[in-house]
């Protein structure tokens, strides 16, 4: 069964974006971007909320046509365009770029997607991730902790979690720019 993986960049104090939705503090250099591309290429689908999808759709479809694009940016543009995407939205009627619109996060529908053949699926967007967590659908967490303290912003994890979620450390990796990957798995989900 395909696993659902949350991959998200966070500040040291747990925010995924600043108070004005800014992410300019992300330290995505060549090494980290190559890593992101490698991780994304191994996925079989992207699962995004509407806001995340629209932000991605504004930039990635043509990012590789910009002469100033780095090789890593051009590579991710191709990955993004060709990857099947599911966007969860009650307001979008349609979406382009190999995208299926789903109205609600329904556990049975997500489990049916997981049962299809292929690689793991990446969930993006904090609100969507919270919905998946409430339904106990996330198998792995890959958190990229950036060496910055924001002090305020939007936290990745809500303080209103009903029960603790046990995780098992699967690995860590420190990138040259100081970003640290913390990779956790759910003990009862998708293997060890």
N, C-alpha and C positions, 0 to 999 in steps of 0.2 A: 504494500500500500504506500502511495506517495505521502511524504511528510509535508507538513505545512511549517515553513520556517519564517520567523520574524527577523528581518535584518534591518537594524536601525542605528543611526548615529545619534549619540547622546553626549551632553556635556558631563563633566565629572559630577556635577550635582543633579544629574538625571533629567535634564530638559532636552527635548528633541528639537525645539525651536525657541527663539528668544521671544520677548513679550510682544514684539510687533511682527511675529511670524518669520523673523529673519533666520537664515541659516548660513550667513556669511562667515561664521566662525568655524565651519567645517574645514578641516585641514586635508583636503583631498589632493594629494600630490600624485606624481606618476606611478609610484609604487602602489599606493592605496587604490588608485583607479584601476590599475591592471588587476589587482586582487578582486575588486568589485566585478569587473568584467568576467573574470574566471568563475566567480560564484554565480553570477547571473546566467552565464552560458550553460551551466549545469542544470538550471531549473527548466521545468517544462511549462510553467505558466506564472504570470504575475497576477496577484490578487490585490486590487487597489480600491480605496475609497474614491469618491468623485473628485475631491480636492487634489489628492495626490495624482490621480490620473490626468486631470486637466493641466496641472503643472508640468507633468512629464510630456503631455501631448503638445504643449506650447513650444517645447524646445527640441526634443529628441527626433521627431520625424525628419528634420532637415539639418540637424546639427553637423553632420558630416559634409554638408555642402559649403560650409563656411571655410574659406582658405586658411583661417587662423586656428582651426580645430586641431587639437593634438591627435596623434594616432589612437590614443586611448578613448578620446571622445568620439572619434569616427567609428571605432569598433563598437562602443556601447550603442551608438545610434542604430547600427545594423542589428545588434542583439535585440534592442527594444522594439524596432519595427517588426521583426519577424516572430517575436515571442507571442504566443497566445496570451491574451489578457482578459481578465474578468474585472469589470468595474461595478462596484456596488453603489447604486444610486436610485433614489426615488424620483429624481427630476430629469435625468438624461433620458431622451427617447432613443438615441442611437449614439454610437461611438465608432470612430474609425480605427485603422491600424490594427486589424486582427483582434478586435475587442468585442466581447459579449457583455451586454448590460444585464446585471442581475438586480432585482429590486431589493431583496432583503437577505440577510445572512441567516440561512436556515440550515441547521446542523445536518439534517438528512441530505440536503443538496450538496453540502460541502463534502460529506463523507462519500457521496456518489462520485464526485470529482476525484477524490483521493483514490478511489478504487480503480480509476481508469489507468491504463498503462502510461509509463513515462517517468520522468524525474520528479524531484520534489517541487513544491510550489512556494513562491515567496510572497508573503503578505506585506503590504506597505500602507503606511498611514496609521497614526496613533488611534484615531477613533475606530477605524476598522479593526485594528489589532485588539482594542478593548472589547469589541463585540465578539471576536474570535475567542479571546480569553474567557469571557463570560460563559461561552458555550463549550469550553474545554477543548478547543480545536487546534491549538498551537503545540507542535511537537518539539520544536527547537527554537532557541533564542540566540541570535548572533548580534551582540551589542558592540558597537564600535565607540569606545569611550575616548572622546577628544580631550586633550589637556587644556581645558578651559572651564572656569567656574562662571556661570552666567548670573547667578543670584536670583533670577526670576525668568519666567517664560512658561511654556507649556510642558508639564511633566509627561514622560512616556507612560509611567504607571500611575494610575489613579490611586489615591489614598483610601478609596472606598471599596477595596477588594474584600469580598465576603469571607474568603478562607485563604490561608497561606498556600502558596504553590511551591511544592518541593521540586527542586531542580538538581541535576547532576552535572558538574563541570566536565565538559568534553575536551576542552583545550583552550589555550590562550595563545596569542601572538602579538608581539610588539612590533609596530612598524617604525621605520626610521624617523618619521615626523612626530613620534610620541603617541600616536593613536594606539590604543590597546584593544584587540578583539577579545571579548569574553564569550565563549561558545558554551551554551548550556543545553541540555536535553531534559525532557520530562522522563522520569524513570519508567513510567508505564506506557509511554508513547514511542512508537517507531524504534524499538531496540534499546540498546544500552546507552 
